[in-house]
Amino acid sequence: MEKGPEFGTVGSAPEKDKEKAVEEVERNLFQHFESLSEKTKENLREHEIPKTREERLLINFANAETNRLRLYFGLQPYNIPEENYHIMPENMYANEFGDLSRGNVHFFKQGIALNDNYARKSLSTFGEVALHETLHLKSYFGLEVEKKETETKISSYRMGISSEASQKERREERSHTHFDGLHEAIVSEQTKKSLKRMIELPHLKKEKTWMQSEAAISAMEKMSERTGLSVDEYIWLDTEGGFRFPYFEQRKVLNYVCEEIQKELPEEYKTEDAVFSVFLGAQLTGRLLPAARLVEQVFGKGSFRILGNMTLEKENTALILDTLRKMRSKNIKNG
């Protein structure tokens, strides 16, 4: 079998059962279509939208860029096969996932679904969502494997920096997730950074020229005045409006945390990007301790747990930011 990623495991099941669970996920990476249900296969055969040459090149970029990041953190590089990416008509996407989000990842099946109503607005939006979801899928993935008598039960317990309830907690109806907001903030912020590299691709020359034109800049500046968002928050602009990077509120919290850490520790971290790299490393490797220690050093005891309570809701995010600001102020006074 072609070499793929390494997955983490926890649980009471014997090692052979854990190895079998990991082997199945690895197999799905390279035999993805075969792992799908017959109904999903039939729907994809009938409705999946074929990829253009330019879209295939952007998927190649997503793999190359995420491999560059994985190598930086000492991780094995590997490619998600092109056939694991599915461009779905919006109605099919909504039926499959129950929402109208931009894209979705299936960790166990090792597949990525893209909503054509967003992804195909332009090559830039396709590249952004393909890269975003690829970064999700190539982040750390941990499985919980439990065995009771003859029954083996497998579930996810870690996806990137986010963590899920254990099987026992789910049975006791104490289901929960942590770090969802920070998880999306890290992925979206890195996608934004990586798109500066993507826009230099030869087949995006036309899009780059348009986005740097006086007409596009003027339109973005007017939108910026209305929304309060900076011009660099816009991925693409057309007659239907501007398409922005997602999770702005969550990224605002993450950027505030990075800024304060860099100000507090300028010798260790010359730039805010250097601090951000600690969070990206946690997302890709699954090792949270360096990020946790750094946050608590600057914001005080319990602050990493507060950051972990950030959700995808705007009101919650505002509360988290206010709490962290108060903790930072208190920590400065006590320091």
C-alpha positions in Angstrom: 0.0 0.0 0.0 1.2 3.5 -0.8 2.5 5.4 2.3 0.0 7.6 4.0 -0.3 9.5 7.3 0.1 8.2 10.8 -3.0 8.2 13.0 -3.2 8.2 16.7 -5.2 5.8 18.8 -6.5 5.5 22.4 -8.9 3.1 24.1 -9.0 -0.2 25.9 -9.0 -2.4 22.7 -6.0 -4.7 22.1 -3.2 -3.3 19.9 -4.2 -5.6 17.0 -7.7 -4.0 17.0 -6.3 -0.5 17.0 -3.9 -1.4 14.1 -6.8 -2.8 12.2 -8.8 0.4 12.7 -5.9 2.5 11.5 -5.3 0.2 8.5 -9.0 0.7 7.4 -8.7 4.5 7.4 -5.3 4.3 5.5 -7.0 2.0 3.0 -9.8 4.4 2.5 -7.3 7.1 1.6 -6.2 5.1 -1.5 -9.4 3.2 -2.1 -11.8 6.0 -1.2 -14.6 5.4 -3.7 -14.8 1.7 -2.7 -15.4 2.7 0.9 -18.5 4.7 0.2 -22.1 3.4 0.5 -23.8 2.1 -2.7 -26.2 5.0 -2.5 -23.5 7.6 -2.3 -21.6 5.9 -5.1 -24.7 6.1 -7.3 -25.4 9.7 -6.4 -21.8 10.7 -7.3 -21.8 8.8 -10.6 -25.0 10.6 -11.6 -24.4 14.1 -10.2 -20.7 14.7 -9.4 -19.3 17.6 -11.4 -16.1 16.8 -13.4 -13.1 18.8 -12.4 -11.5 21.2 -15.0 -7.8 21.2 -15.7 -7.4 24.4 -13.6 -9.2 22.8 -10.7 -7.0 19.7 -10.8 -4.0 22.0 -10.7 -5.3 23.8 -7.7 -5.9 20.4 -5.9 -2.2 19.7 -6.7 -1.3 23.0 -5.1 -3.3 22.2 -2.0 -1.5 18.9 -1.6 1.9 20.5 -2.3 1.3 23.4 0.1 0.1 21.1 3.0 3.0 18.8 2.4 5.4 21.8 2.7 3.8 22.6 6.1 3.8 18.9 7.2 7.5 18.7 6.4 8.2 21.9 8.4 6.8 20.1 11.5 8.7 16.9 10.8 5.6 15.0 9.5 5.4 12.5 6.6 4.2 14.2 3.4 1.5 12.5 1.3 -1.1 13.3 -1.3 -4.8 13.0 -1.1 -5.8 11.5 -4.4 -7.6 13.8 -6.8 -10.6 11.4 -6.9 -11.1 11.9 -3.2 -12.3 15.4 -3.9 -16.0 15.6 -5.0 -17.6 18.7 -6.4 -21.3 18.4 -5.7 -24.2 20.5 -6.9 -25.6 22.5 -4.1 -28.8 20.5 -3.7 -26.8 17.2 -3.5 -24.4 18.8 -1.1 -27.2 20.0 1.2 -28.9 16.5 1.1 -25.6 14.8 2.0 -24.5 17.2 4.8 -27.6 19.0 5.9 -26.3 22.5 5.4 -25.0 24.9 2.8 -21.4 25.2 4.0 -18.5 25.7 1.6 -16.9 22.3 2.0 -16.8 19.2 4.2 -14.3 16.6 5.3 -15.0 12.9 6.1 -12.0 11.7 8.1 -12.9 8.0 8.2 -13.6 7.9 4.5 -10.7 10.3 3.7 -12.8 12.3 1.3 -13.5 16.0 0.7 -16.8 17.4 -0.6 -17.0 20.9 -2.2 -20.2 22.9 -2.6 -20.1 24.0 -6.3 -22.3 27.1 -5.5 -19.4 28.5 -3.6 -16.3 26.7 -4.8 -16.9 27.4 -8.5 -17.5 31.2 -8.2 -13.9 31.6 -9.4 -10.6 29.7 -9.4 -9.6 31.7 -6.4 -12.6 30.5 -4.3 -12.1 27.0 -5.5 -8.4 27.1 -4.5 -9.3 28.6 -1.1 -11.9 26.0 -0.2 -9.8 23.1 -1.6 -6.8 24.2 0.4 -8.9 24.8 3.6 -10.4 21.3 3.5 -7.1 19.7 2.6 -5.5 21.3 5.6 -8.3 19.9 7.7 -7.9 16.4 6.4 -4.1 16.4 6.7 -4.3 17.6 10.3 -3.8 15.2 13.2 -6.5 12.5 13.4 -7.0 10.3 16.5 -9.3 7.3 16.9 -10.7 5.8 20.0 -11.0 2.0 19.8 -12.9 0.2 22.5 -13.7 -3.4 22.8 -16.4 -5.1 24.9 -16.5 -8.9 24.6 -16.7 -9.5 20.8 -17.8 -6.0 19.8 -15.2 -3.4 18.7 -16.4 0.2 18.5 -14.4 2.9 16.7 -15.0 6.7 16.9 -13.0 9.9 16.5 -11.6 11.6 19.5 -9.2 14.2 18.0 -9.3 16.1 14.7 -6.5 18.6 14.6 -6.5 20.6 17.8 -10.2 19.9 18.5 -11.3 17.1 20.8 -14.5 15.1 21.1 -16.3 13.4 24.0 -15.1 9.8 24.7 -17.4 6.9 24.0 -18.2 6.6 27.7 -19.2 10.3 27.9 -21.4 9.9 24.8 -23.2 6.9 26.4 -23.8 8.9 29.5 -25.1 11.8 27.3 -22.3 14.1 28.3 -21.3 14.7 24.7 -19.1 17.7 24.0 -16.4 19.1 21.8 -13.5 21.5 22.6 -11.4 23.8 20.6 -13.8 24.0 17.6 -13.4 27.7 17.3 -9.6 27.7 17.6 -9.4 24.7 15.2 -11.2 26.7 12.4 -9.3 29.9 13.2 -5.9 28.1 12.7 -7.0 26.4 9.5 -8.5 29.6 8.0 -5.6 31.8 9.0 -3.1 29.4 7.4 -5.2 29.2 4.3 -5.2 33.0 4.1 -1.4 33.0 4.4 -1.0 30.2 1.8 -3.3 31.9 -0.8 -0.5 34.5 -1.2 1.5 31.7 -2.7 -1.4 30.3 -4.6 -2.2 33.5 -6.4 1.3 33.4 -8.0 0.4 30.2 -10.0 0.6 30.8 -13.8 -3.0 29.7 -14.4 -4.3 32.3 -11.9 -2.6 35.2 -13.7 -6.0 36.5 -15.0 -7.5 36.4 -11.5 -4.5 38.2 -10.0 -4.6 40.9 -12.6 -8.3 41.5 -11.9 -7.9 41.6 -8.2 -5.0 44.1 -8.5 -7.0 46.3 -10.9 -8.2 49.8 -10.0 -11.8 48.7 -10.4 -11.5 45.7 -8.1 -9.5 47.7 -5.5 -12.0 50.5 -5.5 -14.9 48.1 -5.1 -13.2 46.3 -2.2 -12.4 49.6 -0.5 -16.1 50.6 -0.6 -17.0 47.2 0.8 -14.4 47.6 3.4 -15.9 50.9 4.5 -19.3 49.2 4.8 -18.2 46.1 6.6 -15.3 47.3 8.7 -13.2 44.5 7.2 -9.8 45.2 5.7 -9.3 44.8 2.0 -7.1 41.7 2.4 -10.1 39.8 3.9 -11.5 39.4 0.3 -10.6 36.3 -1.7 -12.5 37.3 -4.8 -14.8 40.0 -6.1 -17.5 39.9 -8.9 -20.8 41.3 -9.7 -22.5 39.2 -7.0 -20.3 40.7 -4.3 -17.1 39.9 -2.4 -16.1 36.4 -1.2 -14.3 36.6 2.1 -12.1 34.3 4.2 -14.3 32.5 6.8 -14.2 32.6 10.6 -13.2 36.2 10.9 -14.3 36.5 14.6 -12.4 33.3 15.6 -9.3 34.5 13.7 -9.6 37.9 15.5 -9.2 36.0 18.8 -6.3 33.9 17.6 -4.5 37.0 16.2 -5.0 38.9 19.5 -3.5 35.9 21.4 -0.5 35.8 19.0 0.0 39.5 19.2 0.1 39.6 23.1 2.4 36.6 23.2 4.8 38.2 20.8 4.8 41.5 22.8 5.4 39.6 26.0 8.2 37.3 24.6 9.9 39.3 21.8 13.2 37.5 22.2 11.7 34.1 21.7 9.2 35.1 19.0 10.4 37.8 16.7 7.1 38.0 14.8 3.5 37.1 15.4 3.9 34.6 12.6 6.4 32.8 14.8 3.8 32.5 17.5 1.1 31.4 15.1 3.5 28.6 14.0 3.1 27.1 17.5 -0.6 26.8 17.1 -0.3 25.5 13.5 2.1 22.8 14.8 -0.5 21.8 17.4 -3.1 21.5 14.7 -0.9 19.3 12.5 0.9 17.2 15.0 -1.8 16.9 17.7 0.7 18.0 20.4 -1.1 20.7 22.4 1.3 21.1 25.3 3.6 23.7 23.7 0.7 25.9 22.8 -1.0 25.4 26.1 2.1 26.4 28.1 2.6 29.5 26.0 -0.9 30.8 26.4 -1.0 30.2 30.1 2.4 31.8 30.5 1.1 35.1 29.0 -2.6 35.0 29.9 -2.5 33.1 33.2 -3.7 29.8 34.6 -6.9 28.4 33.0 -6.6 30.7 29.9 -6.0 27.8 27.4 -9.1 26.1 28.7 -11.0 29.4 28.0 -9.6 29.5 24.5 -10.7 25.9 24.1 -14.3 27.0 24.9 -14.4 29.2 21.8 -17.1 27.9 19.5 -18.2 29.0 16.0 -20.9 31.4 17.4 -20.2 35.1 17.1 -21.6 35.9 20.6 -19.5 33.2 22.2 -16.4 34.4 20.4 -16.9 38.0 21.6 -17.2 36.7 25.2 -14.0 34.7 24.9 -12.1 37.7 23.5 -13.3 39.9 26.4 -12.4 37.2 29.0 -8.9 36.8 27.6 -8.4 40.5 27.6 -9.3 40.7 31.3 -7.1 37.7 32.1 -4.2 39.3 30.2 -4.6 42.6 32.1 -4.8 40.7 35.4 -1.7 38.7 34.5 0.3 41.8 33.7 -0.6 43.4 37.0 0.3 40.3 38.9 3.5 39.9 37.0 
